């Protein structure tokens, strides 16, 4: 078993090397992992809190005596002569430098095509398209619909060499895989597989069509795009109906490896379609877009609610990704989830964008969030004050406080009056934001006494943030009592 210590060095210029001083720092860190006593000394030191948290989380102190320790220095540059000489002093120091990256990590792997032939049978070429791309070089592309049951007979599927030219293999239980499985296992959708899914791209050295025998034979081939589809076909083989077919593009490349790599690159570098993209035109997003337009017309504002990539936007634009974070903070009071953006358009979508959410709500949350950004660092801790989850936590606290106060809420829910008084509300937000930040600072200073405390982990922890929000909201009232200010008097100061 091994304990691996990593250090990285990024160089902007290609002609710059890394030296022995960088390696000396890495070797110095290794001393902490010599034995249990040294690990304890690391935990007791003023070293980086995140490093100490990792050491504690992985229980290194109980493992160090039984594990070998390795140092790995990673850089996009090359070692200087001094660095190379210094490395010779260690048998457990490894470089992952520019040369190693070029040799080991290719965007397109240079393994060979699958050697052999595959013949597809019972085909209907009348519905296929054969294009001569470059007749002088014998480069052709065939666009045809093939049975899934024959695609899983391709050689190289068992050991995955079929996908040597594919930049990705099976990505696990992804949305794409789930949708493929759903179509396979829904007999009513089987026939529509070619129009539901993107298809597969194959390169081969030779291709022969026999219209009389209704066969297609390919020789020496590789799947450059569509690994997830074929692997899912194989996994669902018992449920695979003969009528499930998929669109396949087969291109002959001869022995031109450069062309093969280009085909693989261009087949795989298109922008991925996310759930956020797929939700862009659903009824909720269209309703919110319409409501923002109505607000603009009614109050002479200029806000764009952006739900689709590439939309024309105004100066004041609210992306639906930010809107989701605002809603989950200001409405759901779950700021610790705001970094999980993809889930807000997937499994959490109906909770976030529910029918109770209105454009006017998003606008109010957006006002508070904007003021939080403008107020900046008022606690002398720039890392925390600029941290996104911390800012969304401040938003949650203020929204919870407003909604807990009948007097504030009675004013806040009246959209007409709110928009007329937005400048006054913004001034009140500044008051609350500064107060909330100061109360958060007190809490963080207490938590920071724990040697493994890190504010990034803290703001992602549901229990910690629920406790924090409850304490801060209670302390807001205490601070107002100390200042001899009740909500009515506070409102009269700003409105």
Order of alpha helices (4+ residues) and beta strands (2+ residues): beta-beta-alpha-alpha-alpha-beta-beta-alpha-beta-alpha-beta-beta-beta-alpha-alpha-alpha-beta-beta-alpha-beta-alpha-alpha-alpha-beta-beta-alpha-alpha-alpha-alpha-alpha-alpha-alpha-alpha-alpha-alpha-alpha
